[in-house]
Amino acid sequence: MIQFSVSDIQITIKAQVANPEFASALLPTLKISKISSLKDATSNDVAFFFSKNYQEDFFNTRARLIVTGTAFVKPIEAANPPAWKNAVILACDDPYLAMATLTGKFSPLLSAHDHQSYSVGTNDIHPTAQIAPDVKLGTGIQIGAYAVIESGVQIADGVKIYPHCYIGPSSVIGTGTVLFHRVTLYEKTIIGDHCRIHAGAVIGADGFGYAPVKDETTKKAVDHRKIYHLGNVVIGNDVEVGANSSIDRGTFGSTTIHSKVKIDNQVQIGHNCELGEGSIVCGGVGMAGSSSLGKFVILLGQAGTANQVHVGDYSVVSPYAGVAKDVPADSQVIGMPARPTDEYFKIMAMQNKMLRERSKDRKKS
């Protein structure tokens, strides 16, 4: 079993020992083997405490290494939980970021799906994989059972393709990218370096577009004429696409997902959408065709955007919100239709006041 010393973890997350008078006896000998929740931790685990919702777990934890925020240190000392004297408490400015950093450190040891690094060398291709003769393969590539890779595909070094994936003609997959089970890439899909595309994702399917066919006399629709989508999907570097999400290809041109974008599970990205660098799209979101996000926008769960609207840089769209018109940069919007948060709550307050007054009038009558 590989273990890390406290000093190694401390250096990794740039933290300080908050309780040195009690922790000094543990520092030389304590070895950490995994990350756990406060509730489930044992004596060789590191756990995190940066939310008041877990105070009870913090008081009862068996963890001997706890990472918290600098702002929590004085309240913890004043509360004097058992961990203050029986554990090493490391304090840092951003414990949530520290948690992310440590998951990356432990992941190669504890996860079968880590794939943070790769070794350039012999390719490992399952005998049942179907690969066209003209496919260009780098080195250190792994291709699982029953994967199908069509003509003209280019696959760079260190790519991992899990079983039952389909890679359409003339697609490109960048260095170190991972396609999990049953991912489908339609033709001409371009994926950058170090991306993670999770199981069941479909990238490059037709967008949803139909022109009505009308009766010449009544002028009413009698059929739907399909609009064939002739574009593709282009994905930048360090992008993650969640399980069972769909990204449609452009009608003409590309649907573009810029670098560092993170897309959750069961998300629908319509044709010709553009997601700016570092944007986060949470579960159940739907983006209609040709809508776009600026840099580091956050769309929270089950929000939606209408056709052709733009959400400006660093804006946040609240859960279930429906964005029907452009949102300026650095905004926070909520509701259906989406509106600025302060305006929304003022309207809610007025409505509640009117309802209370109406209730009083009914009682009088």
Secondary structure as UniProt FT lines:
FT   STRAND          4..5
FT   HELIX           6..13
FT   STRAND          16..17
FT   HELIX           20..23
FT   TURN            24..29
FT   STRAND          31..32
FT   STRAND          34..35
FT   TURN            38..40
FT   TURN            43..44
FT   STRAND          45..49
FT   HELIX           52..54
FT   HELIX           55..60
FT   STRAND          65..69
FT   HELIX           70..72
FT   HELIX           73..79
FT   HELIX           82..86
FT   STRAND          88..92
FT   HELIX           95..110
FT   TURN            112..113
FT   STRAND          124..125
FT   TURN            127..128
FT   STRAND          130..131
FT   TURN            133..134
FT   STRAND          136..137
FT   STRAND          142..143
FT   TURN            145..146
FT   STRAND          148..149
FT   TURN            151..152
FT   STRAND          154..155
FT   TURN            157..158
FT   STRAND          160..161
FT   TURN            163..164
FT   STRAND          166..167
FT   TURN            169..170
FT   STRAND          172..173
FT   TURN            175..176
FT   STRAND          178..179
FT   TURN            181..182
FT   STRAND          184..185
FT   TURN            187..188
FT   STRAND          190..191
FT   TURN            193..194
FT   STRAND          196..197
FT   TURN            199..200
FT   STRAND          202..205
FT   STRAND          210..214
FT   TURN            216..218
FT   STRAND          221..226
FT   STRAND          232..235
FT   STRAND          240..241
FT   TURN            243..244
FT   STRAND          246..248
FT   STRAND          254..257
FT   TURN            259..260
FT   STRAND          262..263
FT   STRAND          268..269
FT   TURN            271..272
FT   STRAND          274..275
FT   TURN            277..278
FT   STRAND          280..281
FT   TURN            283..284
FT   STRAND          286..287
FT   TURN            289..290
FT   STRAND          292..293
FT   TURN            295..296
FT   STRAND          298..299
FT   TURN            301..302
FT   STRAND          304..305
FT   TURN            307..308
FT   STRAND          310..311
FT   TURN            313..314
FT   STRAND          316..317
FT   TURN            319..320
FT   STRAND          322..323
FT   TURN            329..330
FT   STRAND          332..334
FT   TURN            335..338
FT   STRAND          339..340
FT   HELIX           341..364
//
